């Protein structure tokens, strides 16, 4: 019984280690903020303007006139 538990724990650990790269690959990546005001393609292909603060995406909004 102890050997069975040890093998089960090993298999679960191996499954978790294999799942991490798959989950990380599918995670959405945020765009690089190289300027103060950036324009990106939104999730449906429309233009979205985003404000970057200290190299981090701060807020996004629809572009105005």
PDBQT receptor file of N, H, CA, C and O in Angstrom, charges set to zero:
ATOM      1  N   UNK A   1       0.821  -1.198   0.000  1.00  0.00    +0.000 N 
ATOM      2  CA  UNK A   1       0.000   0.000   0.000  1.00  0.00    +0.000 C 
ATOM      3  C   UNK A   1       0.864   1.261   0.000  1.00  0.00    +0.000 C 
ATOM      4  O   UNK A   1       0.531   2.257  -0.642  1.00  0.00    +0.000 OA
ATOM      5  N   UNK A   2       1.974   1.200   0.727  1.00  0.00    +0.000 N 
ATOM      6  H   UNK A   2       2.244   0.391   1.249  1.00  0.00    +0.000 HD
ATOM      7  CA  UNK A   2       2.849   2.368   0.788  1.00  0.00    +0.000 C 
ATOM      8  C   UNK A   2       3.509   2.618  -0.571  1.00  0.00    +0.000 C 
ATOM      9  O   UNK A   2       3.681   3.768  -0.975  1.00  0.00    +0.000 OA
ATOM     10  N   UNK A   3       3.873   1.562  -1.264  1.00  0.00    +0.000 N 
ATOM     11  H   UNK A   3       3.734   0.628  -0.935  1.00  0.00    +0.000 HD
ATOM     12  CA  UNK A   3       4.461   1.700  -2.596  1.00  0.00    +0.000 C 
ATOM     13  C   UNK A   3       3.456   2.302  -3.570  1.00  0.00    +0.000 C 
ATOM     14  O   UNK A   3       3.819   3.128  -4.406  1.00  0.00    +0.000 OA
ATOM     15  N   UNK A   4       2.206   1.896  -3.466  1.00  0.00    +0.000 N 
ATOM     16  H   UNK A   4       1.910   1.224  -2.786  1.00  0.00    +0.000 HD
ATOM     17  CA  UNK A   4       1.148   2.448  -4.309  1.00  0.00    +0.000 C 
ATOM     18  C   UNK A   4       0.993   3.959  -4.078  1.00  0.00    +0.000 C 
ATOM     19  O   UNK A   4       0.867   4.723  -5.035  1.00  0.00    +0.000 OA
ATOM     20  N   UNK A   5       1.003   4.379  -2.832  1.00  0.00    +0.000 N 
ATOM     21  H   UNK A   5       1.106   3.758  -2.055  1.00  0.00    +0.000 HD
ATOM     22  CA  UNK A   5       0.878   5.804  -2.500  1.00  0.00    +0.000 C 
ATOM     23  C   UNK A   5       2.072   6.584  -3.019  1.00  0.00    +0.000 C 
ATOM     24  O   UNK A   5       1.917   7.696  -3.525  1.00  0.00    +0.000 OA
ATOM     25  N   UNK A   6       3.258   6.013  -2.897  1.00  0.00    +0.000 N 
ATOM     26  H   UNK A   6       3.384   5.111  -2.485  1.00  0.00    +0.000 HD
ATOM     27  CA  UNK A   6       4.468   6.677  -3.384  1.00  0.00    +0.000 C 
ATOM     28  C   UNK A   6       4.427   6.845  -4.904  1.00  0.00    +0.000 C 
ATOM     29  O   UNK A   6       4.777   7.902  -5.427  1.00  0.00    +0.000 OA
ATOM     30  N   UNK A   7       4.001   5.806  -5.600  1.00  0.00    +0.000 N 
ATOM     31  H   UNK A   7       3.717   4.946  -5.175  1.00  0.00    +0.000 HD
ATOM     32  CA  UNK A   7       3.897   5.887  -7.063  1.00  0.00    +0.000 C 
ATOM     33  C   UNK A   7       2.829   6.901  -7.465  1.00  0.00    +0.000 C 
ATOM     34  O   UNK A   7       3.015   7.654  -8.421  1.00  0.00    +0.000 OA
ATOM     35  N   UNK A   8       1.727   6.922  -6.749  1.00  0.00    +0.000 N 
ATOM     36  H   UNK A   8       1.576   6.310  -5.973  1.00  0.00    +0.000 HD
ATOM     37  CA  UNK A   8       0.661   7.877  -7.041  1.00  0.00    +0.000 C 
ATOM     38  C   UNK A   8       1.125   9.312  -6.841  1.00  0.00    +0.000 C 
ATOM     39  O   UNK A   8       0.831  10.176  -7.668  1.00  0.00    +0.000 OA
ATOM     40  N   UNK A   9       1.834   9.577  -5.770  1.00  0.00    +0.000 N 
ATOM     41  H   UNK A   9       2.073   8.876  -5.098  1.00  0.00    +0.000 HD
ATOM     42  CA  UNK A   9       2.369  10.920  -5.517  1.00  0.00    +0.000 C 
ATOM     43  C   UNK A   9       3.366  11.304  -6.600  1.00  0.00    +0.000 C 
ATOM     44  O   UNK A   9       3.367  12.446  -7.062  1.00  0.00    +0.000 OA
ATOM     45  N   UNK A  10       4.210  10.373  -7.010  1.00  0.00    +0.000 N 
ATOM     46  H   UNK A  10       4.210   9.446  -6.635  1.00  0.00    +0.000 HD
ATOM     47  CA  UNK A  10       5.176  10.653  -8.072  1.00  0.00    +0.000 C 
ATOM     48  C   UNK A  10       4.480  10.981  -9.389  1.00  0.00    +0.000 C 
ATOM     49  O   UNK A  10       4.872  11.919 -10.083  1.00  0.00    +0.000 OA
ATOM     50  N   UNK A  11       3.460  10.218  -9.730  1.00  0.00    +0.000 N 
ATOM     51  H   UNK A  11       3.142   9.456  -9.166  1.00  0.00    +0.000 HD
ATOM     52  CA  UNK A  11       2.737  10.474 -10.987  1.00  0.00    +0.000 C 
ATOM     53  C   UNK A  11       1.995  11.805 -10.953  1.00  0.00    +0.000 C 
ATOM     54  O   UNK A  11       1.963  12.518 -11.956  1.00  0.00    +0.000 OA
ATOM     55  N   UNK A  12       1.403  12.148  -9.818  1.00  0.00    +0.000 N 
ATOM     56  H   UNK A  12       1.429  11.569  -9.003  1.00  0.00    +0.000 HD
ATOM     57  CA  UNK A  12       0.731  13.443  -9.708  1.00  0.00    +0.000 C 
ATOM     58  C   UNK A  12       1.730  14.592  -9.813  1.00  0.00    +0.000 C 
ATOM     59  O   UNK A  12       1.441  15.604 -10.452  1.00  0.00    +0.000 OA
ATOM     60  N   UNK A  13       2.885  14.450  -9.201  1.00  0.00    +0.000 N 
ATOM     61  H   UNK A  13       3.119  13.629  -8.682  1.00  0.00    +0.000 HD
ATOM     62  CA  UNK A  13       3.926  15.481  -9.303  1.00  0.00    +0.000 C 
ATOM     63  C   UNK A  13       4.412  15.644 -10.733  1.00  0.00    +0.000 C 
ATOM     64  O   UNK A  13       4.600  16.765 -11.205  1.00  0.00    +0.000 OA
ATOM     65  N   UNK A  14       4.616  14.531 -11.421  1.00  0.00    +0.000 N 
ATOM     66  H   UNK A  14       4.464  13.620 -11.037  1.00  0.00    +0.000 HD
ATOM     67  CA  UNK A  14       5.059  14.594 -12.817  1.00  0.00    +0.000 C 
ATOM     68  C   UNK A  14       3.991  15.248 -13.694  1.00  0.00    +0.000 C 
ATOM     69  O   UNK A  14       4.316  16.021 -14.595  1.00  0.00    +0.000 OA
ATOM     70  N   UNK A  15       2.722  14.941 -13.431  1.00  0.00    +0.000 N 
ATOM     71  H   UNK A  15       2.459  14.313 -12.698  1.00  0.00    +0.000 HD
ATOM     72  CA  UNK A  15       1.639  15.559 -14.203  1.00  0.00    +0.000 C 
ATOM     73  C   UNK A  15       1.591  17.061 -13.969  1.00  0.00    +0.000 C 
ATOM     74  O   UNK A  15       1.360  17.822 -14.909  1.00  0.00    +0.000 OA
ATOM     75  N   UNK A  16       1.803  17.499 -12.740  1.00  0.00    +0.000 N 
ATOM     76  H   UNK A  16       1.990  16.881 -11.976  1.00  0.00    +0.000 HD
ATOM     77  CA  UNK A  16       1.821  18.939 -12.459  1.00  0.00    +0.000 C 
ATOM     78  C   UNK A  16       2.988  19.626 -13.156  1.00  0.00    +0.000 C 
ATOM     79  O   UNK A  16       2.830  20.712 -13.713  1.00  0.00    +0.000 OA
ATOM     80  N   UNK A  17       4.154  19.000 -13.126  1.00  0.00    +0.000 N 
ATOM     81  H   UNK A  17       4.283  18.118 -12.673  1.00  0.00    +0.000 HD
ATOM     82  CA  UNK A  17       5.318  19.593 -13.787  1.00  0.00    +0.000 C 
ATOM     83  C   UNK A  17       5.128  19.680 -15.300  1.00  0.00    +0.000 C 
ATOM     84  O   UNK A  17       5.618  20.617 -15.931  1.00  0.00    +0.000 OA
ATOM     85  N   UNK A  18       4.438  18.732 -15.875  1.00  0.00    +0.000 N 
ATOM     86  H   UNK A  18       4.040  17.971 -15.363  1.00  0.00    +0.000 HD
ATOM     87  CA  UNK A  18       4.167  18.779 -17.314  1.00  0.00    +0.000 C 
ATOM     88  C   UNK A  18       3.063  19.764 -17.655  1.00  0.00    +0.000 C 
ATOM     89  O   UNK A  18       3.046  20.301 -18.763  1.00  0.00    +0.000 OA
ATOM     90  N   UNK A  19       2.142  20.017 -16.737  1.00  0.00    +0.000 N 
ATOM     91  H   UNK A  19       2.156  19.581 -15.837  1.00  0.00    +0.000 HD
ATOM     92  CA  UNK A  19       1.023  20.918 -17.000  1.00  0.00    +0.000 C 
ATOM     93  C   UNK A  19       1.424  22.386 -16.915  1.00  0.00    +0.000 C 
ATOM     94  O   UNK A  19       0.809  23.225 -17.574  1.00  0.00    +0.000 OA
ATOM     95  N   UNK A  20       2.429  22.714 -16.131  1.00  0.00    +0.000 N 
ATOM     96  H   UNK A  20       2.929  22.033 -15.596  1.00  0.00    +0.000 HD
ATOM     97  CA  UNK A  20       2.814  24.118 -15.949  1.00  0.00    +0.000 C 
ATOM     98  C   UNK A  20       3.225  24.778 -17.265  1.00  0.00    +0.000 C 
ATOM     99  O   UNK A  20       2.729  25.869 -17.548  1.00  0.00    +0.000 OA
ATOM    100  N   UNK A  21       4.096  24.193 -18.087  1.00  0.00    +0.000 N 
ATOM    101  H   UNK A  21       4.499  23.307 -17.857  1.00  0.00    +0.000 HD
ATOM    102  CA  UNK A  21       4.440  24.859 -19.356  1.00  0.00    +0.000 C 
ATOM    103  C   UNK A  21       3.248  25.005 -20.305  1.00  0.00    +0.000 C 
ATOM    104  O   UNK A  21       3.157  25.988 -21.041  1.00  0.00    +0.000 OA
ATOM    105  N   UNK A  22       2.341  24.034 -20.290  1.00  0.00    +0.000 N 
ATOM    106  H   UNK A  22       2.415  23.236 -19.693  1.00  0.00    +0.000 HD
ATOM    107  CA  UNK A  22       1.165  24.108 -21.168  1.00  0.00    +0.000 C 
ATOM    108  C   UNK A  22       0.272  25.261 -20.735  1.00  0.00    +0.000 C 
ATOM    109  O   UNK A  22      -0.210  26.015 -21.580  1.00  0.00    +0.000 OA
ATOM    110  N   UNK A  23       0.043  25.411 -19.450  1.00  0.00    +0.000 N 
ATOM    111  H   UNK A  23       0.434  24.798 -18.763  1.00  0.00    +0.000 HD
ATOM    112  CA  UNK A  23      -0.792  26.506 -18.941  1.00  0.00    +0.000 C 
ATOM    113  C   UNK A  23      -0.115  27.847 -19.186  1.00  0.00    +0.000 C 
ATOM    114  O   UNK A  23      -0.779  28.810 -19.569  1.00  0.00    +0.000 OA
ATOM    115  N   UNK A  24       1.180  27.925 -18.974  1.00  0.00    +0.000 N 
ATOM    116  H   UNK A  24       1.719  27.142 -18.663  1.00  0.00    +0.000 HD
ATOM    117  CA  UNK A  24       1.904  29.179 -19.186  1.00  0.00    +0.000 C 
ATOM    118  C   UNK A  24       1.909  29.574 -20.661  1.00  0.00    +0.000 C 
ATOM    119  O   UNK A  24       1.886  30.763 -20.978  1.00  0.00    +0.000 OA
ATOM    120  N   UNK A  25       1.937  28.611 -21.552  1.00  0.00    +0.000 N 
ATOM    121  H   UNK A  25       1.955  27.645 -21.294  1.00  0.00    +0.000 HD
ATOM    122  CA  UNK A  25       1.944  28.913 -22.981  1.00  0.00    +0.000 C 
ATOM    123  C   UNK A  25       0.600  29.486 -23.434  1.00  0.00    +0.000 C 
ATOM    124  O   UNK A  25       0.556  30.335 -24.323  1.00  0.00    +0.000 OA
ATOM    125  N   UNK A  26      -0.484  29.029 -22.831  1.00  0.00    +0.000 N 
ATOM    126  H   UNK A  26      -0.449  28.338 -22.108  1.00  0.00    +0.000 HD
ATOM    127  CA  UNK A  26      -1.809  29.491 -23.226  1.00  0.00    +0.000 C 
ATOM    128  C   UNK A  26      -2.234  30.765 -22.518  1.00  0.00    +0.000 C 
ATOM    129  O   UNK A  26      -3.247  31.357 -22.888  1.00  0.00    +0.000 OA
ATOM    130  N   UNK A  27      -1.496  31.201 -21.520  1.00  0.00    +0.000 N 
ATOM    131  H   UNK A  27      -0.672  30.720 -21.220  1.00  0.00    +0.000 HD
ATOM    132  CA  UNK A  27      -1.856  32.410 -20.777  1.00  0.00    +0.000 C 
ATOM    133  C   UNK A  27      -1.676  33.633 -21.674  1.00  0.00    +0.000 C 
ATOM    134  O   UNK A  27      -0.686  33.727 -22.400  1.00  0.00    +0.000 OA
ATOM    135  N   UNK A  28      -2.615  34.561 -21.631  1.00  0.00    +0.000 N 
ATOM    136  H   UNK A  28      -3.419  34.485 -21.042  1.00  0.00    +0.000 HD
ATOM    137  CA  UNK A  28      -2.473  35.762 -22.459  1.00  0.00    +0.000 C 
ATOM    138  C   UNK A  28      -1.312  36.621 -21.982  1.00  0.00    +0.000 C 
ATOM    139  O   UNK A  28      -1.110  36.817 -20.783  1.00  0.00    +0.000 OA
ATOM    140  N   UNK A  29      -0.568  37.117 -22.929  1.00  0.00    +0.000 N 
ATOM    141  H   UNK A  29      -0.732  36.957 -23.903  1.00  0.00    +0.000 HD
ATOM    142  CA  UNK A  29       0.569  37.966 -22.599  1.00  0.00    +0.000 C 
ATOM    143  C   UNK A  29       0.175  39.428 -22.777  1.00  0.00    +0.000 C 
ATOM    144  O   UNK A  29      -0.515  39.783 -23.732  1.00  0.00    +0.000 OA
ATOM    145  N   UNK A  30       0.611  40.254 -21.866  1.00  0.00    +0.000 N 
ATOM    146  H   UNK A  30       1.171  39.965 -21.090  1.00  0.00    +0.000 HD
ATOM    147  CA  UNK A  30       0.340  41.682 -21.995  1.00  0.00    +0.000 C 
ATOM    148  C   UNK A  30       1.384  42.294 -22.923  1.00  0.00    +0.000 C 
ATOM    149  O   UNK A  30       2.528  41.839 -22.945  1.00  0.00    +0.000 OA
ATOM    150  N   UNK A  31       1.016  43.305 -23.679  1.00  0.00    +0.000 N 
ATOM    151  H   UNK A  31       0.087  43.674 -23.662  1.00  0.00    +0.000 HD
ATOM    152  CA  UNK A  31       1.964  43.924 -24.598  1.00  0.00    +0.000 C 
ATOM    153  C   UNK A  31       3.051  44.689 -23.858  1.00  0.00    +0.000 C 
ATOM    154  O   UNK A  31       2.853  45.135 -22.728  1.00  0.00    +0.000 OA
ATOM    155  N   UNK A  32       4.195  44.836 -24.505  1.00  0.00    +0.000 N 
ATOM    156  H   UNK A  32       4.356  44.474 -25.423  1.00  0.00    +0.000 HD
ATOM    157  CA  UNK A  32       5.296  45.591 -23.918  1.00  0.00    +0.000 C 
ATOM    158  C   UNK A  32       4.983  47.076 -23.963  1.00  0.00    +0.000 C 
ATOM    159  O   UNK A  32       4.560  47.593 -24.997  1.00  0.00    +0.000 OA
ATOM    160  N   UNK A  33       5.184  47.749 -22.874  1.00  0.00    +0.000 N 
ATOM    161  H   UNK A  33       5.528  47.329 -22.034  1.00  0.00    +0.000 HD
ATOM    162  CA  UNK A  33       4.965  49.196 -22.799  1.00  0.00    +0.000 C 
ATOM    163  C   UNK A  33       6.301  49.898 -22.985  1.00  0.00    +0.000 C 
ATOM    164  O   UNK A  33       7.088  50.013 -22.046  1.00  0.00    +0.000 OA
ATOM    165  N   UNK A  34       6.552  50.369 -24.209  1.00  0.00    +0.000 N 
ATOM    166  H   UNK A  34       5.912  50.276 -24.972  1.00  0.00    +0.000 HD
ATOM    167  CA  UNK A  34       7.801  51.056 -24.484  1.00  0.00    +0.000 C 
ATOM    168  C   UNK A  34       7.623  52.566 -24.489  1.00  0.00    +0.000 C 
ATOM    169  O   UNK A  34       8.613  53.295 -24.433  1.00  0.00    +0.000 OA
ATOM    170  N   UNK A  35       6.402  53.051 -24.554  1.00  0.00    +0.000 N 
ATOM    171  H   UNK A  35       5.598  52.458 -24.599  1.00  0.00    +0.000 HD
ATOM    172  CA  UNK A  35       6.124  54.483 -24.550  1.00  0.00    +0.000 C 
ATOM    173  C   UNK A  35       5.092  54.826 -23.493  1.00  0.00    +0.000 C 
ATOM    174  O   UNK A  35       4.708  53.973 -22.692  1.00  0.00    +0.000 OA
ATOM    175  N   UNK A  36       4.644  56.067 -23.491  1.00  0.00    +0.000 N 
ATOM    176  H   UNK A  36       4.956  56.759 -24.142  1.00  0.00    +0.000 HD
ATOM    177  CA  UNK A  36       3.649  56.500 -22.500  1.00  0.00    +0.000 C 
ATOM    178  C   UNK A  36       2.232  56.149 -22.949  1.00  0.00    +0.000 C 
ATOM    179  O   UNK A  36       1.411  55.721 -22.138  1.00  0.00    +0.000 OA
ATOM    180  N   UNK A  37       1.944  56.328 -24.238  1.00  0.00    +0.000 N 
ATOM    181  H   UNK A  37       2.611  56.676 -24.897  1.00  0.00    +0.000 HD
ATOM    182  CA  UNK A  37       0.626  56.023 -24.785  1.00  0.00    +0.000 C 
ATOM    183  C   UNK A  37       0.825  55.095 -25.975  1.00  0.00    +0.000 C 
ATOM    184  O   UNK A  37       1.475  55.459 -26.955  1.00  0.00    +0.000 OA
ATOM    185  N   UNK A  38       0.266  53.907 -25.884  1.00  0.00    +0.000 N 
ATOM    186  H   UNK A  38      -0.262  53.611 -25.088  1.00  0.00    +0.000 HD
ATOM    187  CA  UNK A  38       0.460  52.899 -26.916  1.00  0.00    +0.000 C 
ATOM    188  C   UNK A  38      -0.886  52.532 -27.521  1.00  0.00    +0.000 C 
ATOM    189  O   UNK A  38      -1.911  52.597 -26.843  1.00  0.00    +0.000 OA
ATOM    190  N   UNK A  39      -0.890  52.148 -28.792  1.00  0.00    +0.000 N 
ATOM    191  H   UNK A  39      -0.058  52.096 -29.343  1.00  0.00    +0.000 HD
ATOM    192  CA  UNK A  39      -2.095  51.679 -29.466  1.00  0.00    +0.000 C 
ATOM    193  C   UNK A  39      -1.884  50.216 -29.825  1.00  0.00    +0.000 C 
ATOM    194  O   UNK A  39      -0.900  49.855 -30.470  1.00  0.00    +0.000 OA
ATOM    195  N   UNK A  40      -2.821  49.385 -29.400  1.00  0.00    +0.000 N 
ATOM    196  H   UNK A  40      -3.621  49.678 -28.877  1.00  0.00    +0.000 HD
ATOM    197  CA  UNK A  40      -2.743  47.947 -29.623  1.00  0.00    +0.000 C 
ATOM    198  C   UNK A  40      -4.016  47.468 -30.305  1.00  0.00    +0.000 C 
ATOM    199  O   UNK A  40      -5.011  48.189 -30.369  1.00  0.00    +0.000 OA
ATOM    200  N   UNK A  41      -3.971  46.260 -30.806  1.00  0.00    +0.000 N 
ATOM    201  H   UNK A  41      -3.162  45.674 -30.754  1.00  0.00    +0.000 HD
ATOM    202  CA  UNK A  41      -5.176  45.610 -31.309  1.00  0.00    +0.000 C 
ATOM    203  C   UNK A  41      -5.866  44.949 -30.124  1.00  0.00    +0.000 C 
ATOM    204  O   UNK A  41      -5.242  44.202 -29.370  1.00  0.00    +0.000 OA
ATOM    205  N   UNK A  42      -7.147  45.225 -29.964  1.00  0.00    +0.000 N 
ATOM    206  H   UNK A  42      -7.654  45.832 -30.577  1.00  0.00    +0.000 HD
ATOM    207  CA  UNK A  42      -7.917  44.668 -28.862  1.00  0.00    +0.000 C 
ATOM    208  C   UNK A  42      -8.254  43.208 -29.091  1.00  0.00    +0.000 C 
ATOM    209  O   UNK A  42      -7.832  42.627 -30.091  1.00  0.00    +0.000 OA
ATOM    210  N   UNK A  43      -9.010  42.603 -28.182  1.00  0.00    +0.000 N 
ATOM    211  H   UNK A  43      -9.353  43.075 -27.370  1.00  0.00    +0.000 HD
ATOM    212  CA  UNK A  43      -9.321  41.183 -28.300  1.00  0.00    +0.000 C 
ATOM    213  C   UNK A  43     -10.163  40.836 -29.528  1.00  0.00    +0.000 C 
ATOM    214  O   UNK A  43     -10.121  39.701 -30.003  1.00  0.00    +0.000 OA
ATOM    215  N   UNK A  44     -10.923  41.798 -30.043  1.00  0.00    +0.000 N 
ATOM    216  H   UNK A  44     -10.957  42.719 -29.657  1.00  0.00    +0.000 HD
ATOM    217  CA  UNK A  44     -11.752  41.540 -31.229  1.00  0.00    +0.000 C 
ATOM    218  C   UNK A  44     -11.187  42.220 -32.468  1.00  0.00    +0.000 C 
ATOM    219  O   UNK A  44     -11.876  42.319 -33.483  1.00  0.00    +0.000 OA
ATOM    220  N   UNK A  45      -9.939  42.694 -32.403  1.00  0.00    +0.000 N 
ATOM    221  H   UNK A  45      -9.379  42.614 -31.578  1.00  0.00    +0.000 HD
ATOM    222  CA  UNK A  45      -9.280  43.302 -33.542  1.00  0.00    +0.000 C 
ATOM    223  C   UNK A  45      -9.417  44.807 -33.636  1.00  0.00    +0.000 C 
ATOM    224  O   UNK A  45      -8.788  45.420 -34.498  1.00  0.00    +0.000 OA
ATOM    225  N   UNK A  46     -10.226  45.432 -32.770  1.00  0.00    +0.000 N 
ATOM    226  H   UNK A  46     -10.737  44.934 -32.069  1.00  0.00    +0.000 HD
ATOM    227  CA  UNK A  46     -10.391  46.876 -32.813  1.00  0.00    +0.000 C 
ATOM    228  C   UNK A  46      -9.183  47.560 -32.152  1.00  0.00    +0.000 C 
ATOM    229  O   UNK A  46      -8.470  46.950 -31.355  1.00  0.00    +0.000 OA
ATOM    230  N   UNK A  47      -8.970  48.823 -32.494  1.00  0.00    +0.000 N 
ATOM    231  H   UNK A  47      -9.549  49.319 -33.142  1.00  0.00    +0.000 HD
ATOM    232  CA  UNK A  47      -7.864  49.580 -31.925  1.00  0.00    +0.000 C 
ATOM    233  C   UNK A  47      -8.187  49.972 -30.476  1.00  0.00    +0.000 C 
ATOM    234  O   UNK A  47      -9.301  50.395 -30.168  1.00  0.00    +0.000 OA
ATOM    235  N   UNK A  48      -7.194  49.824 -29.601  1.00  0.00    +0.000 N 
ATOM    236  H   UNK A  48      -6.289  49.480 -29.851  1.00  0.00    +0.000 HD
ATOM    237  CA  UNK A  48      -7.332  50.180 -28.195  1.00  0.00    +0.000 C 
ATOM    238  C   UNK A  48      -6.103  50.975 -27.806  1.00  0.00    +0.000 C 
ATOM    239  O   UNK A  48      -4.979  50.559 -28.089  1.00  0.00    +0.000 OA
ATOM    240  N   UNK A  49      -6.304  52.127 -27.154  1.00  0.00    +0.000 N 
ATOM    241  H   UNK A  49      -7.217  52.465 -26.924  1.00  0.00    +0.000 HD
ATOM    242  CA  UNK A  49      -5.190  52.913 -26.664  1.00  0.00    +0.000 C 
ATOM    243  C   UNK A  49      -4.983  52.603 -25.189  1.00  0.00    +0.000 C 
ATOM    244  O   UNK A  49      -5.939  52.530 -24.416  1.00  0.00    +0.000 OA
ATOM    245  N   UNK A  50      -3.728  52.423 -24.811  1.00  0.00    +0.000 N 
ATOM    246  H   UNK A  50      -2.951  52.483 -25.439  1.00  0.00    +0.000 HD
ATOM    247  CA  UNK A  50      -3.398  52.082 -23.439  1.00  0.00    +0.000 C 
ATOM    248  C   UNK A  50      -2.351  53.056 -22.904  1.00  0.00    +0.000 C 
ATOM    249  O   UNK A  50      -1.453  53.486 -23.627  1.00  0.00    +0.000 OA
ATOM    250  N   UNK A  51      -2.485  53.389 -21.642  1.00  0.00    +0.000 N 
ATOM    251  H   UNK A  51      -3.215  53.039 -21.054  1.00  0.00    +0.000 HD
ATOM    252  CA  UNK A  51      -1.534  54.255 -20.954  1.00  0.00    +0.000 C 
ATOM    253  C   UNK A  51      -0.573  53.367 -20.181  1.00  0.00    +0.000 C 
ATOM    254  O   UNK A  51      -0.990  52.462 -19.459  1.00  0.00    +0.000 OA
ATOM    255  N   UNK A  52       0.712  53.632 -20.339  1.00  0.00    +0.000 N 
ATOM    256  H   UNK A  52       1.051  54.368 -20.926  1.00  0.00    +0.000 HD
ATOM    257  CA  UNK A  52       1.737  52.874 -19.637  1.00  0.00    +0.000 C 
ATOM    258  C   UNK A  52       2.380  53.762 -18.579  1.00  0.00    +0.000 C 
ATOM    259  O   UNK A  52       2.681  54.927 -18.837  1.00  0.00    +0.000 OA
ATOM    260  N   UNK A  53       2.587  53.212 -17.404  1.00  0.00    +0.000 N 
ATOM    261  H   UNK A  53       2.342  52.265 -17.194  1.00  0.00    +0.000 HD
ATOM    262  CA  UNK A  53       3.224  53.939 -16.312  1.00  0.00    +0.000 C 
ATOM    263  C   UNK A  53       4.366  53.086 -15.787  1.00  0.00    +0.000 C 
ATOM    264  O   UNK A  53       4.149  51.975 -15.302  1.00  0.00    +0.000 OA
ATOM    265  N   UNK A  54       5.581  53.605 -15.883  1.00  0.00    +0.000 N 
ATOM    266  H   UNK A  54       5.757  54.507 -16.276  1.00  0.00    +0.000 HD
ATOM    267  CA  UNK A  54       6.789  52.912 -15.422  1.00  0.00    +0.000 C 
ATOM    268  C   UNK A  54       6.950  51.548 -16.095  1.00  0.00    +0.000 C 
ATOM    269  O   UNK A  54       7.360  50.582 -15.450  1.00  0.00    +0.000 OA
ATOM    270  N   UNK A  55       6.630  51.467 -17.388  1.00  0.00    +0.000 N 
ATOM    271  H   UNK A  55       6.297  52.252 -17.912  1.00  0.00    +0.000 HD
ATOM    272  CA  UNK A  55       6.797  50.240 -18.138  1.00  0.00    +0.000 C 
ATOM    273  C   UNK A  55       5.724  49.190 -17.903  1.00  0.00    +0.000 C 
ATOM    274  O   UNK A  55       5.845  48.059 -18.371  1.00  0.00    +0.000 OA
ATOM    275  N   UNK A  56       4.659  49.565 -17.169  1.00  0.00    +0.000 N 
ATOM    276  H   UNK A  56       4.560  50.484 -16.789  1.00  0.00    +0.000 HD
ATOM    277  CA  UNK A  56       3.579  48.635 -16.862  1.00  0.00    +0.000 C 
ATOM    278  C   UNK A  56       2.286  49.155 -17.448  1.00  0.00    +0.000 C 
ATOM    279  O   UNK A  56       2.001  50.350 -17.377  1.00  0.00    +0.000 OA
ATOM    280  N   UNK A  57       1.506  48.266 -18.022  1.00  0.00    +0.000 N 
ATOM    281  H   UNK A  57       1.737  47.295 -18.079  1.00  0.00    +0.000 HD
ATOM    282  CA  UNK A  57       0.216  48.632 -18.588  1.00  0.00    +0.000 C 
ATOM    283  C   UNK A  57      -0.701  49.116 -17.479  1.00  0.00    +0.000 C 
ATOM    284  O   UNK A  57      -0.979  48.379 -16.533  1.00  0.00    +0.000 OA
ATOM    285  N   UNK A  58      -1.174  50.356 -17.589  1.00  0.00    +0.000 N 
ATOM    286  H   UNK A  58      -0.948  50.955 -18.358  1.00  0.00    +0.000 HD
ATOM    287  CA  UNK A  58      -1.983  50.956 -16.527  1.00  0.00    +0.000 C 
ATOM    288  C   UNK A  58      -3.467  50.851 -16.824  1.00  0.00    +0.000 C 
ATOM    289  O   UNK A  58      -4.212  50.239 -16.058  1.00  0.00    +0.000 OA
ATOM    290  N   UNK A  59      -3.899  51.436 -17.918  1.00  0.00    +0.000 N 
ATOM    291  H   UNK A  59      -3.294  51.933 -18.540  1.00  0.00    +0.000 HD
ATOM    292  CA  UNK A  59      -5.317  51.406 -18.277  1.00  0.00    +0.000 C 
ATOM    293  C   UNK A  59      -5.462  51.469 -19.789  1.00  0.00    +0.000 C 
ATOM    294  O   UNK A  59      -4.577  51.964 -20.487  1.00  0.00    +0.000 OA
ATOM    295  N   UNK A  60      -6.577  50.965 -20.286  1.00  0.00    +0.000 N 
ATOM    296  H   UNK A  60      -7.296  50.562 -19.718  1.00  0.00    +0.000 HD
ATOM    297  CA  UNK A  60      -6.845  50.976 -21.724  1.00  0.00    +0.000 C 
ATOM    298  C   UNK A  60      -8.242  51.550 -21.966  1.00  0.00    +0.000 C 
ATOM    299  O   UNK A  60      -9.137  51.418 -21.131  1.00  0.00    +0.000 OA
ATOM    300  N   UNK A  61      -8.408  52.190 -23.128  1.00  0.00    +0.000 N 
ATOM    301  H   UNK A  61      -7.681  52.297 -23.806  1.00  0.00    +0.000 HD
ATOM    302  CA  UNK A  61      -9.678  52.794 -23.484  1.00  0.00    +0.000 C 
ATOM    303  C   UNK A  61      -9.805  52.826 -24.993  1.00  0.00    +0.000 C 
ATOM    304  O   UNK A  61      -8.817  52.673 -25.712  1.00  0.00    +0.000 OA
ATOM    305  N   UNK A  62     -11.039  53.026 -25.475  1.00  0.00    +0.000 N 
ATOM    306  H   UNK A  62     -11.841  53.150 -24.891  1.00  0.00    +0.000 HD
ATOM    307  CA  UNK A  62     -11.281  53.168 -26.902  1.00  0.00    +0.000 C 
ATOM    308  C   UNK A  62     -10.675  54.483 -27.380  1.00  0.00    +0.000 C 
ATOM    309  O   UNK A  62     -10.787  55.495 -26.688  1.00  0.00    +0.000 OA
ATOM    310  N   UNK A  63     -10.035  54.490 -28.546  1.00  0.00    +0.000 N 
ATOM    311  H   UNK A  63      -9.944  53.668 -29.108  1.00  0.00    +0.000 HD
ATOM    312  CA  UNK A  63      -9.437  55.736 -29.034  1.00  0.00    +0.000 C 
ATOM    313  C   UNK A  63     -10.522  56.764 -29.369  1.00  0.00    +0.000 C 
ATOM    314  O   UNK A  63     -11.555  56.444 -29.957  1.00  0.00    +0.000 OA
ATOM    315  N   UNK A  64     -10.253  57.975 -28.983  1.00  0.00    +0.000 N 
ATOM    316  H   UNK A  64      -9.413  58.235 -28.506  1.00  0.00    +0.000 HD
ATOM    317  CA  UNK A  64     -11.209  59.048 -29.234  1.00  0.00    +0.000 C 
ATOM    318  C   UNK A  64     -10.829  59.851 -30.471  1.00  0.00    +0.000 C 
ATOM    319  O   UNK A  64      -9.810  59.579 -31.105  1.00  0.00    +0.000 OA
ATOM    320  N   UNK A  65     -11.641  60.830 -30.808  1.00  0.00    +0.000 N 
ATOM    321  H   UNK A  65     -12.469  61.051 -30.292  1.00  0.00    +0.000 HD
ATOM    322  CA  UNK A  65     -11.365  61.643 -32.006  1.00  0.00    +0.000 C 
ATOM    323  C   UNK A  65     -10.160  62.521 -31.835  1.00  0.00    +0.000 C 
ATOM    324  O   UNK A  65      -9.800  63.261 -32.751  1.00  0.00    +0.000 OA
TER     325      UNK A  65
